[in-house]
Amino acid sequence: MADTPIVQMEKVGKVYGTKIQTRVLTDVTFTVQQGEFAAIIGPSGSGKSTLLNLIGALDKPTEGAVKIGGETLSGLDDEGLARLRRRYLGFIFQFHYLLPDFTALENVLMPFSVAHGAPTRQERKEAIELLERVGLKDRMNNRATDISGGQQQRVAIARALAGRKPLVLADEPTGNLDTENSNEVFALMRDFNLKDGTTFLIVTHDPNLAERTDRIISVIDGRIAHDVPVAHPK
């Protein structure tokens, strides 16, 4: 259904360990609509990255339900979870995790290669267009080690969006960059949000970046402490 939230967290809790248990999340409930551009903030150890891993189907909750596009993740087997990730989810991390011996273009094509082997002509065309949109038209045939840190993170953004993913989870995407490159990376994510309707959930320690999103979800001691819209000057 078109009005189904892309993310639904319903009383989600997460505990690690068996004999010695560590509770990381408690009673987390919120929804994210398609097209939102939101930040998740909080001190180190508050549960932000765990929350992102649960939404990304990289981990399972101890209690409650996580739904992506209306599908409850706990009802899916490993193959079903992999299929859901391919359909819905792109990931951007603090460190780009590009394959160093591959070109920028080959790195962006990697999600297609993993999914079904050799990319199609249309997928290659899409990857080239993504690299053009992130300003790397003249660098797409450079190896990942032969471009700057800011350019590497732009490749990572293009890779996350390959396959027209409706939801991108970004864990400290500017944490390893200087101010200029941080602003450029943020601007690119916002551009894809505004022009393509891509939903972004961005974990960040940078209050200035968080204030430039449309919604701030604050996590403290594994609970949602605040969930507020950001008022932008007109």
HELIX and SHEET records of a PDB file:
HELIX    1   1 LYS A   48  ILE A   55  1                                   8    
HELIX    2   2 LEU A   73  GLY A   75  5                                   3    
HELIX    3   3 ASP A   78  TYR A   88  1                                  11    
HELIX    4   4 ALA A  104  HIS A  116  1                                  13    
HELIX    5   5 ARG A  121  ARG A  133  1                                  13    
HELIX    6   6 ALA A  144  ASP A  146  5                                   3    
HELIX    7   7 GLY A  149  LEU A  161  1                                  13    
HELIX    8   8 THR A  179  ASP A  196  1                                  18    
HELIX    9   9 PRO A  207  ALA A  210  1                                   4    
SHEET    1   A 4 THR A  22  VAL A  32  0                                        
SHEET    2   A 4 VAL A   7  TYR A  16 -1                                        
SHEET    3   A 4 GLU A  63  ILE A  68 -1                                        
SHEET    4   A 4 GLU A  71  THR A  72 -1                                        
SHEET    1   B 6 LEU A  89  PHE A  93  0                                        
SHEET    2   B 6 LEU A 167  ASP A 171  1                                        
SHEET    3   B 6 THR A 199  VAL A 203  1                                        
SHEET    4   B 6 PHE A  37  ILE A  41  1                                        
SHEET    5   B 6 ARG A 215  ILE A 220  1                                        
SHEET    6   B 6 ARG A 223  PRO A 229 -1                                        
END                                                                             
